[in-house]
Amino acid sequence: MDLLSLSTEQSPEFVALRRDIHRHPELGFEEHRTSALVAGKLRDWGYEVEQGLGGTGVVGRLRRGSGKRRLGLRADMDALPIQEANGLPHASCRAGLMHGCGHDGHTAMLLAAARLLAAADFDGTLNLIFQPAEESLGGALRMLEDGLFDKYPCDAIFAMHNMPGVAQGRLVLREGPMMASSDYVSITLHGRGGHGAMPQHAADPVVAAASIVMALQSIVARNVDPLQAAVVTVGALQAGQANNVIPQQAHMQLSVRALDRGVRALLRERIHALVTAQAESLGVRADIDYRSGYTVLVNDAAQTALAREVALELVGADQVTLQGPQLTGSEDFAFMLERVPGSYLLIGNGQGDGDGDAAHACMVHNPGYDFNDANIPIGAAYWVKLAQRFLA
């Protein structure tokens, strides 16, 4: 029996497991039930298991033969603070929480691969990494700080994420920068409050905030190379409570993204300079809290070439995109790729009409989303074939 058929044969068990995880979502660093489930399965299949790495992370190690090569495969486990609204029988039983990004499916795919690999031939060391808190909490960094690659050295590392809007099961790869950095900026504008009828006696932070919102758009339009990608989004602006009162302060929240490390640094420099100058020109003072988030995710050329070969062998050229588009979303697997060469790929979750139902085509982080269980055997078979190729 070929690998994909073998994976499909065992998939009902892992579809049930995925739906069980989906019914019991847990936020970042709270994945106690999920971690225990993962660890228990890995132990049953003969893996050496460590729990608690990075808080609630799990690593399963399997060594075969005398080979020196070491491979890491990573899945994320955390859910989102979203109220599910898709009416599915396996919907979340926890109010206000759901697996709205498919991490339940990523975990199930890697566990299904772990089961197959426990009975497979390879020569070297396999490290299966189940990461907590990918959703903006930096679980990858916590695992690295806890000595992930000191305890479990890897010569290469790979991860996979589902992608709604792409045909179910299609594998999308990309060499080089693939996902954006994400930084967060909080700005407080300190003015001088006063009566709305006598603005000459006040320094209005609302006018300054409005001016800054518009001026920020010039950074991408006029400071960033047109051939580079960058995003500056003002996601929140709060000021005042009454129509005839000029407030003392205005507060702004920005999301800043780039697909190049140099552009990322430029955005930081220009935002500081522009906000400070705009505020001063209107008689108010700006306090800027600029917080670095996830770094740019960059796929290694050699490891992406290997990942492409495995994809072509598994599903055929018609189901593979060899150089997919860049994405302005962010992913903390990027921190692991800064330490170890590797590659991050996508698997299509469905396109909707004629290709899966609405929940599969629905974009992630949406209350109507659901992971496509038809991807479990494909994802598992992919990981097995990749491991056997790398640890041949």
C-alpha positions as CSV (number, residue, x, y, z in Angstrom):
1,M,0.0,0.0,0.0
2,D,1.4,3.4,-0.9
3,L,2.0,6.1,1.7
4,L,-1.0,8.3,0.9
5,S,-3.3,5.3,0.9
6,L,-1.9,4.2,4.3
7,S,-2.4,7.6,5.7
8,T,-5.9,7.8,4.4
9,E,-6.7,4.4,5.9
10,Q,-5.8,5.6,9.4
11,S,-7.3,9.1,9.0
12,P,-10.7,8.5,10.7
13,E,-8.9,8.2,14.1
14,F,-7.2,11.5,13.6
15,V,-10.3,13.3,12.3
16,A,-12.0,12.3,15.5
17,L,-9.0,13.5,17.5
18,R,-8.9,16.8,15.6
19,R,-12.6,17.3,16.3
20,D,-12.1,16.5,20.0
21,I,-9.4,19.2,20.2
22,H,-11.7,21.5,18.3
23,R,-14.4,21.0,20.9
24,H,-12.0,21.9,23.7
25,P,-10.0,24.9,22.6
26,E,-7.4,26.5,24.8
27,L,-5.7,29.8,24.5
28,G,-1.9,30.3,24.4
29,F,0.1,29.0,27.4
30,E,-3.2,27.4,28.6
31,E,-3.1,24.3,26.3
32,H,-2.9,21.8,29.3
33,R,-5.5,19.4,28.0
34,T,-4.1,19.5,24.4
35,S,-0.5,19.0,25.6
36,A,-1.5,16.1,27.8
37,L,-3.3,14.4,24.9
38,V,-0.4,15.0,22.5
39,A,2.2,13.7,25.1
40,G,0.1,10.6,25.8
41,K,-0.2,9.6,22.2
42,L,3.5,10.1,21.5
43,R,4.5,8.0,24.6
44,D,2.1,5.2,23.4
45,W,4.0,5.2,20.1
46,G,7.4,4.9,21.6
47,Y,8.7,8.5,21.5
48,E,10.8,10.1,24.2
49,V,8.6,13.0,25.4
50,E,9.2,16.3,27.3
51,Q,6.3,18.4,28.4
52,G,6.3,22.0,29.7
53,L,8.9,23.3,27.3
54,G,7.9,27.0,26.7
55,G,5.2,26.6,29.3
56,T,2.8,24.1,27.7
57,G,4.9,22.9,24.7
58,V,5.6,19.3,24.0
59,V,8.5,17.7,22.1
60,G,8.6,14.0,21.0
61,R,11.9,12.5,19.9
62,L,12.5,9.3,18.0
63,R,15.9,8.0,17.2
64,R,16.7,5.3,14.6
65,G,20.0,3.8,13.4
66,S,23.3,5.6,13.6
67,G,22.6,8.6,11.4
68,K,23.7,12.0,12.5
69,R,21.0,14.0,10.8
70,R,18.4,15.7,12.9
71,L,15.0,16.9,11.7
72,G,12.4,19.1,13.4
73,L,8.7,19.2,12.4
74,R,6.5,21.8,14.2
75,A,2.8,22.2,14.8
76,D,1.0,24.9,16.8
77,M,-1.7,24.1,19.4
78,D,-3.4,27.3,20.6
79,A,-6.9,28.6,19.9
80,L,-8.4,32.1,19.6
81,P,-10.7,34.3,21.8
82,I,-13.5,34.1,19.2
83,Q,-17.1,32.9,19.6
84,E,-17.7,30.2,17.1
85,A,-20.6,30.7,14.7
86,N,-20.6,27.9,12.1
87,G,-23.2,25.5,13.6
88,L,-21.0,22.4,13.2
89,P,-21.6,19.4,15.4
90,H,-18.0,19.5,16.7
91,A,-18.1,23.2,17.5
92,S,-16.4,24.6,20.5
93,C,-18.0,23.8,23.9
94,R,-16.2,26.7,25.5
95,A,-17.9,30.1,25.2
96,G,-15.8,32.7,23.6
97,L,-13.0,30.4,22.4
98,M,-12.5,28.5,19.2
99,H,-9.9,27.0,16.9
100,G,-10.3,29.7,14.3
101,C,-6.9,29.2,12.7
102,G,-6.7,25.5,12.2
103,H,-4.1,24.7,14.9
104,D,-6.3,21.7,15.9
105,G,-5.8,20.4,12.3
106,H,-2.0,21.1,12.3
107,T,-1.7,19.2,15.6
108,A,-3.7,16.3,14.2
109,M,-1.7,16.1,11.0
110,L,1.6,15.9,12.9
111,L,0.2,13.3,15.3
112,A,-1.0,11.3,12.4
113,A,2.5,11.5,10.9
114,A,4.0,10.5,14.3
115,R,1.9,7.4,14.3
116,L,3.2,6.4,10.8
117,L,6.8,7.4,11.5
118,A,6.8,5.2,14.7
119,A,6.6,2.2,12.4
120,A,8.7,3.6,9.5
121,D,12.3,3.2,8.5
122,F,14.7,6.2,8.8
123,D,18.3,6.8,10.0
124,G,18.7,9.7,12.4
125,T,16.8,11.8,14.9
126,L,13.3,13.0,14.5
127,N,12.1,15.9,16.7
128,L,8.3,16.6,16.7
129,I,7.6,20.0,18.2
130,F,4.1,20.9,19.4
131,Q,4.3,24.6,20.1
132,P,2.0,26.7,22.4
133,A,0.9,30.3,22.0
134,E,1.5,31.0,18.3
135,E,-1.2,33.7,18.2
136,S,0.7,36.9,19.0
137,L,2.1,35.5,22.3
138,G,5.4,34.3,21.1
139,G,5.3,30.7,22.1
140,A,8.2,29.9,19.7
141,L,10.4,32.4,21.5
142,R,9.4,30.8,24.9
143,M,10.4,27.4,23.6
144,L,13.7,28.8,22.3
145,E,14.4,30.5,25.6
146,D,13.8,27.2,27.4
147,G,16.5,25.6,25.3
148,L,14.5,24.0,22.5
149,F,17.5,23.6,20.1
150,D,20.0,23.0,22.8
151,K,18.1,20.0,24.0
152,Y,16.8,19.0,20.6
153,P,19.3,20.1,18.0
154,C,17.9,20.2,14.4
155,D,19.7,20.5,11.1
156,A,16.5,21.6,9.5
157,I,13.0,22.5,10.6
158,F,9.6,22.6,8.8
159,A,6.1,23.7,9.5
160,M,2.8,23.7,7.6
161,H,-0.3,25.9,7.8
162,N,-3.7,25.6,6.1
163,M,-4.9,28.3,3.7
164,P,-8.5,29.0,2.9
165,G,-9.1,30.2,-0.6
166,V,-6.7,27.7,-2.0
167,A,-7.9,24.4,-3.4
168,Q,-8.1,21.7,-0.8
169,G,-4.9,19.7,-0.5
170,R,-2.9,21.9,-2.8
171,L,0.6,22.5,-1.5
172,V,2.1,26.0,-1.8
173,L,5.8,26.6,-1.2
174,R,8.0,29.7,-1.5
175,E,11.7,30.4,-1.3
176,G,12.9,33.5,0.6
177,P,10.7,36.0,2.5
178,M,7.2,34.5,2.8
179,M,5.4,36.2,5.8
180,A,5.7,39.6,7.2
181,S,7.1,41.0,10.4
182,S,4.5,42.4,12.8
183,D,5.2,45.3,15.2
184,Y,2.8,47.2,17.4
185,V,2.8,50.9,18.2
186,S,0.9,52.7,21.0
187,I,0.8,56.5,20.7
188,T,-0.5,58.8,23.4
189,L,-0.9,62.5,22.4
190,H,-0.8,64.9,25.3
191,G,-2.6,68.2,24.6
192,R,-4.3,70.8,26.6
193,G,-8.0,70.4,27.2
194,G,-10.6,73.1,26.9
195,H,-14.1,74.2,25.9
196,G,-15.1,73.2,22.4
197,A,-16.3,76.7,21.8
198,M,-13.0,78.3,22.6
199,P,-10.3,76.1,20.9
200,Q,-7.8,79.0,20.9
201,H,-7.2,78.2,24.6
202,A,-6.5,74.6,24.0
203,A,-4.0,72.3,22.3
204,D,-6.3,69.7,20.5
205,P,-4.9,66.1,20.5
206,V,-7.8,65.0,18.2
207,V,-6.7,67.3,15.4
208,A,-3.1,66.1,15.9
209,A,-4.3,62.4,15.8
210,A,-6.3,63.1,12.6
211,S,-3.2,64.7,11.0
212,I,-1.0,61.8,12.0
213,V,-3.4,59.2,10.6
214,M,-3.3,60.8,7.2
215,A,0.4,61.5,7.3
216,L,1.3,57.9,8.2
217,Q,-0.1,56.8,4.8
218,S,2.7,58.8,3.1
219,I,5.4,56.4,4.6
220,V,4.4,53.5,2.5
221,A,3.5,55.7,-0.5
222,R,6.6,57.9,-0.4
223,N,9.4,56.3,1.7
224,V,9.2,52.6,1.0
225,D,10.5,51.3,-2.4
226,P,7.5,50.6,-4.6
227,L,8.8,47.1,-5.3
228,Q,8.8,46.3,-1.5
229,A,5.7,45.5,0.6
230,A,4.8,47.3,3.8
231,V,1.6,48.0,5.8
232,V,0.9,50.7,8.4
233,T,-2.6,50.3,9.8
234,V,-4.2,52.6,12.5
235,G,-6.5,50.1,14.1
236,A,-7.7,52.2,17.1
237,L,-8.1,55.9,17.9
238,Q,-9.8,57.0,21.1
239,A,-10.3,60.5,22.4
240,G,-12.8,62.5,24.3
241,Q,-16.4,61.8,25.6
242,A,-18.4,65.0,24.8
243,N,-19.0,67.1,21.7
244,N,-18.1,70.4,23.4
245,V,-15.0,69.3,25.3
246,I,-11.5,69.3,23.8
247,P,-9.8,66.3,25.6
248,Q,-6.5,66.3,27.3
249,Q,-5.3,63.1,25.4
250,A,-5.8,61.0,22.4
251,H,-4.7,57.4,22.0
252,M,-3.7,55.5,18.9
253,Q,-2.8,51.8,18.1
254,L,-0.9,50.9,15.0
255,S,-0.1,47.6,13.3
256,V,3.1,47.7,11.2
257,R,4.2,45.0,8.8
258,A,7.1,44.4,6.4
259,L,8.5,41.6,4.3
260,D,12.1,42.9,4.4
261,R,14.2,43.5,7.5
262,G,15.5,46.8,6.1
263,V,12.0,48.0,5.3
264,R,11.0,47.0,8.8
265,A,13.7,49.3,10.3
266,L,12.8,52.1,7.9
267,L,9.2,52.0,9.1
268,R,10.2,52.3,12.7
269,E,12.5,55.3,12.0
270,R,9.9,57.1,9.9
271,I,7.0,56.5,12.2
272,H,8.9,57.9,15.2
273,A,10.0,61.0,13.2
274,L,6.7,61.7,11.6
275,V,4.5,61.3,14.7
276,T,6.9,63.4,16.8
277,A,7.0,66.2,14.1
278,Q,3.3,66.2,13.4
279,A,2.5,66.4,17.1
280,E,4.9,69.2,17.8
281,S,3.6,71.2,14.8
282,L,0.2,71.2,16.4
283,G,1.3,72.0,19.9
284,V,0.9,68.6,21.5
285,R,3.4,66.0,22.7
286,A,3.6,62.4,21.5
287,D,4.7,59.4,23.7
288,I,5.5,56.5,21.4
289,D,5.7,52.9,22.7
290,Y,7.1,50.8,19.8
291,R,7.0,47.1,20.5
292,S,8.8,44.6,18.2
293,G,6.6,41.6,17.4
294,Y,7.3,38.7,15.1
295,T,10.2,38.9,12.7
296,V,10.1,38.3,8.9
297,L,9.7,34.6,8.0
298,V,12.4,33.6,5.5
299,N,12.5,30.2,3.9
300,D,15.9,28.7,3.3
301,A,16.6,28.0,-0.4
302,A,18.0,24.4,0.0
303,Q,15.4,23.3,2.4
304,T,12.6,24.7,0.3
305,A,14.0,22.8,-2.7
306,L,13.7,19.6,-0.7
307,A,10.2,20.5,0.4
308,R,9.2,21.1,-3.2
309,E,10.6,17.7,-4.3
310,V,8.6,16.0,-1.6
311,A,5.4,17.8,-2.6
312,L,5.8,17.0,-6.3
313,E,6.4,13.3,-5.5
314,L,3.4,13.1,-3.1
315,V,0.6,14.9,-5.0
316,G,2.0,15.7,-8.4
317,A,2.8,18.9,-10.2
318,D,-0.9,19.8,-10.8
319,Q,-1.4,20.1,-7.1
320,V,1.8,22.1,-6.2
321,T,2.6,25.8,-6.4
322,L,6.3,26.0,-6.5
323,Q,6.7,29.7,-5.7
324,G,3.6,31.1,-4.0
325,P,2.9,34.7,-3.2
326,Q,4.2,36.5,-0.1
327,L,1.7,37.1,2.7
328,T,1.4,40.1,5.1
329,G,0.2,37.9,7.9
330,S,2.8,37.0,10.5
331,E,4.0,33.7,12.1
332,D,6.3,33.1,15.0
333,F,7.8,30.1,13.3
334,A,10.0,32.8,11.9
335,F,12.0,32.9,15.1
336,M,12.8,29.2,14.7
337,L,13.9,29.8,11.1
338,E,16.4,32.4,12.3
339,R,18.1,29.7,14.4
340,V,17.8,26.7,12.0
341,P,17.4,26.6,8.2
342,G,14.0,25.3,7.1
343,S,10.8,26.1,5.2
344,Y,7.2,26.9,5.9
345,L,4.5,25.7,3.5
346,L,0.8,26.0,3.0
347,I,-1.9,23.4,2.4
348,G,-5.1,24.6,0.7
349,N,-8.2,24.4,3.0
350,G,-10.8,24.9,0.2
351,Q,-12.2,27.5,-2.2
352,G,-15.9,27.3,-1.5
353,D,-18.1,26.8,-4.6
354,G,-17.5,23.3,-5.9
355,D,-14.5,22.8,-3.6
356,G,-15.6,22.3,0.0
357,D,-18.1,24.0,2.1
358,A,-18.2,27.6,3.3
359,A,-16.5,26.9,6.6
360,H,-13.4,25.6,4.8
361,A,-13.2,28.6,2.4
362,C,-13.9,31.0,5.2
363,M,-10.7,33.0,6.1
364,V,-8.9,32.1,9.4
365,H,-9.7,34.2,12.5
366,N,-13.4,34.3,11.5
367,P,-16.2,32.8,13.6
368,G,-17.4,30.8,10.6
369,Y,-14.1,29.0,9.9
370,D,-13.3,25.3,10.2
371,F,-10.2,23.2,9.3
372,N,-10.7,20.8,6.4
373,D,-10.3,17.2,7.7
374,A,-9.5,16.0,4.2
375,N,-6.1,17.6,4.7
376,I,-5.1,15.3,7.6
377,P,-4.0,12.3,5.5
378,I,-2.3,14.5,2.9
379,G,-0.4,16.6,5.6
380,A,0.5,13.4,7.5
381,A,1.8,11.7,4.4
382,Y,3.8,14.8,3.5
383,W,5.6,14.8,6.9
384,V,6.4,11.1,6.7
385,K,7.8,11.4,3.2
386,L,9.8,14.5,4.1
387,A,11.2,12.8,7.2
388,Q,12.2,9.7,5.3
389,R,13.9,11.8,2.6
390,F,15.8,14.0,5.0
391,L,16.8,11.1,7.3
392,A,17.6,8.6,4.5
